[in-house]
Amino acid sequence: MSKLQFLRNLAALVSLTVASCGKKETGAVVVLTGSSTIAPVISDVAKRYEAANPGVRIEVQSGGSSRGIADALSGTADLGMASRALSADEAAKLTAHRIAADGVCVVVHRDNPVSELSREQLISIYTKKATNWKDFGGPDATIVVANKAEGRSTLEVFLHYLGLDNADVKADVVVGENLHVINSVVANPNTIGYVSIGTAASEAKGGTPIKLVSTGGVAATTENVANGTFPITRPLNIVEDALTSPAAKAFLDHLTSPAINDIIQKHFFVPVN
């Protein structure tokens, strides 16, 4: 029996015991893994939830949407975080609960004069058919292409929009977390990357020297994600299997309620509840 399965069984036993005694459940642990886009939101929600429920501990680990889905399927995590829709095969085994909407935007250094790129221009950049910023109104400098690692939903959503396979991309830098992309852009002003709009907007507001690039003539803003005009959008999901523990189910109910909308908005995402 795995450690998590043991904890699940223990949580269920505690729940039954508490029910019989008329006391509150204590000592429960809920583990969530997956999307680095969603993880900061859940971490903030967890702090408030733990304060209101002192007998519950919420553990949040990132690693990408693929990890979250795989861990939910295997029982390694109570709940998975996936910043994309489930495939048909995944949906046959898991249930997805949408908590917010997000967009994927292109980011460059704040000092780069380029502020808009079309889908065709992005294709030419990511396939290395165009390699100099001056072709797009920028400086006479070689474009450094940052791409996401396999297993990241941001990669899948972005490439779907471009109509490319990952093998088509000619990357100079391959990174995982959203902040790794942003750090690459900050470290080298000639870099181009793509990340969650929520993450990019939050970093830019905090003073990080990046710029959110308009795509297809539409500004990369939370408002344009909400009104449906931004071309690269995606759901932010919490996924569960059929064996969700009582403690995890209670936390999931909280995550899918309007009670967390203020935290979602603080992270520049669009609430759906």
C-alpha positions as a printed Julia matrix, in Angstrom:
273×3 Matrix{Float64}:
   0.0    0.0     0.0
   1.41   3.42   -0.96
   1.83   6.22    1.56
  -0.92   8.28   -0.05
  -3.33   5.34   -0.15
  -2.63   4.81    3.55
  -3.36   8.49    4.24
  -6.57   8.29    2.2
  -7.74   5.29    4.2
  -6.74   6.99    7.42
  -8.67  10.14    6.45
 -11.75   8.08    5.66
 -11.45   6.25    9.01
 -11.04   9.52   10.89
 -14.07  10.93    9.07
 -16.22   7.97   10.13
 -14.97   8.16   13.7
 -15.63  11.9    13.88
 -19.11  11.43   12.48
 -19.89   8.98   15.24
 -18.46  11.23   17.94
 -19.9   14.5    16.63
 -16.45  16.1    16.45
 -14.58  17.85   13.63
 -12.23  15.86   11.34
  -8.57  16.35   12.25
  -5.17  15.26   10.98
  -6.13  15.09    7.29
  -3.56  15.62    4.52
  -4.58  16.62    0.97
  -1.92  16.42   -1.77
  -2.23  18.31   -5.07
   0.32  18.12   -7.89
   0.55  19.44  -11.44
   0.3   22.72  -13.33
   2.78  25.43  -12.35
   0.21  27.95  -13.59
  -2.41  26.84  -11.08
  -0.09  25.98   -8.17
   0.38  29.58   -6.85
  -3.4   30.06   -6.74
  -3.94  26.81   -4.84
  -1.09  27.62   -2.46
  -2.77  30.91   -1.53
  -6.15  29.23   -1.17
  -4.55  26.51    0.97
  -3.14  29.02    3.47
  -6.56  30.51    4.08
  -8.25  27.11    4.13
  -5.77  25.69    6.64
  -6.31  28.71    8.9
 -10.06  28.04    8.89
  -9.57  24.26    9.17
  -6.62  23.74   11.54
  -6.89  19.95   11.38
  -6.2   19.86    7.64
  -2.87  20.21    5.83
  -2.75  21.0     2.08
   0.42  20.06    0.19
   0.86  21.7    -3.23
   3.54  20.55   -5.7
   4.03  21.68   -9.3
   5.66  19.71  -12.14
   3.32  20.31  -15.07
  -0.22  19.35  -16.04
   0.86  15.93  -17.26
   2.21  15.16  -13.8
  -1.02  16.3   -12.17
  -3.12  14.07  -14.41
  -0.79  11.09  -14.02
  -0.64  11.49  -10.23
  -4.43  11.72   -9.97
  -4.75   8.57  -12.06
  -2.19   6.62  -10.05
  -3.29   7.83   -6.63
   0.04   9.56   -5.96
  -1.96  12.77   -5.44
  -5.46  13.33   -4.09
  -6.14  15.99   -6.72
  -4.37  17.01   -9.92
  -3.93  20.5   -11.36
  -4.24  20.71  -15.15
  -4.21  23.93  -17.14
  -5.82  22.3   -20.17
  -8.86  20.2   -21.03
  -8.7   16.46  -20.51
  -8.33  14.12  -23.46
 -11.11  11.62  -24.13
  -9.06   8.82  -22.53
  -8.29  10.94  -19.47
 -11.91  12.06  -19.12
 -13.01   8.42  -19.04
 -11.05   7.96  -15.81
 -10.99  11.43  -14.23
 -13.41  14.26  -13.57
 -12.28  17.82  -14.29
 -13.57  20.78  -12.3
 -12.92  24.14  -13.94
 -12.01  26.87  -11.46
 -10.8   29.61  -13.81
  -9.83  30.59  -17.35
  -6.45  31.8   -18.55
  -4.65  32.78  -21.73
  -1.2   31.96  -23.07
   0.75  35.01  -24.19
   4.07  35.8   -25.79
   6.54  37.72  -23.65
   9.64  39.72  -24.54
  11.91  42.04  -22.59
  10.43  45.39  -21.64
  13.15  47.18  -23.64
  12.26  45.3   -26.84
  10.18  47.68  -29.04
   8.18  44.8   -30.54
   4.68  44.88  -29.03
   2.6   42.81  -31.47
   3.13  39.62  -33.45
   0.76  37.76  -35.74
   0.3   33.99  -35.77
   2.29  33.79  -39.03
   5.15  35.81  -37.55
   5.25  33.57  -34.48
   5.41  30.5   -36.69
   8.36  31.99  -38.59
  10.15  32.79  -35.33
   9.59  29.41  -33.68
  10.62  27.49  -36.8
  13.69  29.74  -37.29
  12.57  30.97  -40.7
  13.08  34.42  -39.21
  15.98  34.9   -36.83
  16.51  38.65  -36.38
  14.39  41.06  -34.37
  14.82  43.78  -36.99
  12.43  41.83  -39.26
   9.66  42.68  -36.79
  10.58  46.26  -35.93
  13.0   45.36  -33.17
  16.77  45.74  -32.76
  19.37  44.22  -35.06
  19.86  41.18  -32.85
  19.44  37.43  -33.11
  16.18  36.12  -31.64
  16.65  33.65  -28.8
  13.73  31.2   -28.81
  12.57  29.8   -25.47
  10.27  26.79  -25.65
   8.44  24.84  -22.95
   9.4   21.31  -21.97
   7.29  18.29  -22.88
   4.45  17.62  -20.47
   3.61  21.3   -20.02
   0.09  22.28  -21.03
   1.29  25.75  -22.02
   3.38  24.07  -24.72
   0.42  22.07  -26.01
  -1.94  25.07  -26.09
   0.59  27.37  -27.76
   1.62  24.84  -30.42
  -2.03  24.02  -31.13
  -2.63  27.7   -31.87
   0.39  27.81  -34.19
  -0.5   24.51  -35.84
   2.98  23.11  -35.09
   4.36  19.93  -33.58
   7.07  20.22  -30.97
   9.51  18.7   -33.46
   8.93  21.74  -35.71
  10.18  24.17  -33.05
  13.82  25.23  -33.22
  14.46  26.22  -29.62
  17.57  27.77  -28.12
  16.3   27.33  -24.56
  13.94  24.68  -23.15
  12.39  25.44  -19.78
   9.62  24.14  -17.53
   7.97  26.52  -15.1
   6.42  29.83  -16.19
   8.9   31.74  -14.05
  11.79  29.96  -15.78
  10.6   31.43  -19.08
  10.31  34.88  -17.56
  13.75  34.62  -15.99
  15.18  33.68  -19.4
  13.66  36.8   -20.95
  14.95  38.99  -18.14
  18.46  37.49  -18.36
  18.7   37.94  -22.15
  16.67  40.83  -23.67
  16.74  39.13  -27.08
  14.7   36.15  -25.82
  11.1   35.42  -26.74
   8.93  33.02  -24.74
   5.32  32.26  -23.89
   3.63  31.86  -20.51
   0.34  32.16  -18.68
  -1.21  35.62  -19.01
  -1.93  35.55  -15.29
   1.68  34.84  -14.41
   3.05  37.39  -16.88
   0.63  40.13  -15.81
   1.42  39.53  -12.15
   5.19  39.67  -12.77
   4.94  42.79  -14.95
   2.83  44.56  -12.32
   5.45  43.64   -9.73
   8.18  45.37  -11.75
   9.73  42.45  -13.62
  11.04  43.95  -16.92
   8.88  41.98  -19.35
   6.24  42.94  -21.91
   3.11  41.02  -22.83
   2.93  40.97  -26.63
  -0.4   41.35  -28.46
  -1.3   38.31  -30.55
  -3.27  38.64  -33.76
  -4.02  42.26  -32.95
  -5.54  41.46  -29.54
  -3.89  42.63  -26.32
  -2.9   39.9   -23.86
  -5.13  40.89  -20.94
  -7.38  39.14  -18.46
 -10.26  41.23  -19.78
  -9.78  39.88  -23.3
  -9.64  36.33  -21.97
 -12.93  36.98  -20.17
 -14.68  38.47  -23.21
 -13.43  35.72  -25.5
 -11.45  37.88  -27.93
  -7.94  36.68  -27.03
  -7.06  33.82  -29.4
  -5.12  31.52  -27.04
  -7.23  30.59  -24.02
  -7.54  27.51  -21.82
  -9.35  26.19  -18.75
  -7.68  25.82  -15.36
  -8.89  22.52  -13.93
  -8.7   20.51  -10.75
  -9.04  16.8   -11.54
 -10.07  13.89   -9.33
 -10.53  10.15   -9.63
 -13.35   8.07   -8.14
 -11.54   7.52   -4.83
 -11.34  11.08   -3.53
 -10.96  11.17    0.26
 -13.47  13.1     2.39
 -10.84  15.76    3.19
  -9.91  16.17   -0.47
 -13.58  16.32   -1.46
 -14.19  19.08    1.09
 -11.23  21.09   -0.24
 -12.4   20.51   -3.82
 -15.84  21.84   -2.9
 -14.11  24.97   -1.6
 -12.03  25.32   -4.77
 -15.12  25.17   -6.97
 -17.02  27.79   -4.98
 -17.05  31.61   -5.34
 -15.16  31.78   -2.03
 -11.82  31.73   -3.89
 -12.71  34.24   -6.63
 -10.75  37.04   -4.96
  -7.59  34.91   -5.0
  -8.16  33.91   -8.63
  -8.5   37.56   -9.6
  -5.43  38.5    -7.57
  -3.46  36.13   -9.82
  -4.95  37.74  -12.97
  -7.1   34.79  -13.95
 -10.81  34.79  -14.8
 -13.12  33.13  -12.23
 -15.81  30.85  -13.61
 -17.82  30.24  -10.41
